Amino acid sequence: MNVWWEALSDPTQWLDLFDNLPSVYFYAKDLNHRFMRVNRAMAELHGCQFPSQMVGRSDLDYHTPVLAAQYVEEDREVLVSGEPVRDRVWLVPGADGLPRWFLSSKYPLRSRAGEISGIAGVMRPHEGASSSGRDAHARLTPALDHVLQNYGTPLSVEVLAALCHLSVSQFQREFQRCFNSTPFHYILGVRLLMARWKLQHTSTPVGGIAQECGFYDQSHLTRAFQSATGVSPGAFRKKVKRL
C-alpha cells in the first residue's frame, strides 16, 4: 500500500518547511555528491542568494579541497554502509570566511526499489553541548585552521599547542576529548584525504603527491594509504579512473 505522501500532488512540497526552521541547515545530494536541494539557511551560509544556485554544485565549489574532501569522505561512508551518521562535530567556514562549529547528521536516501540514490543531511549550530565544550572547540580552532592550511609542511604538536595558548599535554587532552582522536591521527587523516583527492582529480605522480601532502616520501605515503584503505595509491588511481 502506498504511503500517504505518495498521494500528494507534489511529494516534495514538505521540504519547503526546512526554509522556516530556525538554525537548521538542510541539504540533499546525489550519488556524485552534488547538491540537489538545500534550504535557504544552507544557501545563505554558502553565499548564495537563492537555494537554486547551489543545485548541481558540490562542496568543492564552496570550500578548499582539503575541507571538501573531508565532507565527501563522510558522504561516501553513508553511501557505502547504508547507515546514517549522527551529530558529528564539523568545522564549516561560511561565505564570509569565518569558521563555525556544527553538529551534522546524514542519512541515506533510497529509491522505491530499495537502492541508495543519495543522502540527506542537516546541520545545526553546536550549541547543544555544554559551554565548556563549545569553549574547547573554539580554543582548538587555530590549530585546525593551521593544519588545513599547512598539511603539506612539517607540523608539530608543540606548534599547534602554542597556537591555542595551551601546553602540549593540555592540547592533547582537549583534542582527544573533542574529536576522539589524537592530533597526530587528525594530521594524518587530512593528509590522506588530500592524497586521495589528488589521486582522483590530478595526474600528479604518486611521489609528487607524497611531497605535496606532507609525507616523507612515496614509500611513506604508500604504507599509510594502504593501511587506511587496503589498496596502494596506484591501484586506487586505476580504480577511480575506470569509474
Protein Blocks (a to p, Z undefined) as FASTA:
>chain_A
ZZfklmpmblmlmmmmmmmcghiacddddfkopafbdcfklmmmnopabfklmgopafkl
mmcfklmmmmmmmmmmmmmnopacehiacddddfkopacdddddddddddfkopafbdcd
dddddfkbcfklmmmmmmmmmmmmmmmmmmmpccdfklmmmmnopafklmmmmmmmmnop
afklmmmmmmmmmmmmmmmmmccdfklmmmmnopablmlmmmmmmmmnopafklmmmmmm
mZZ
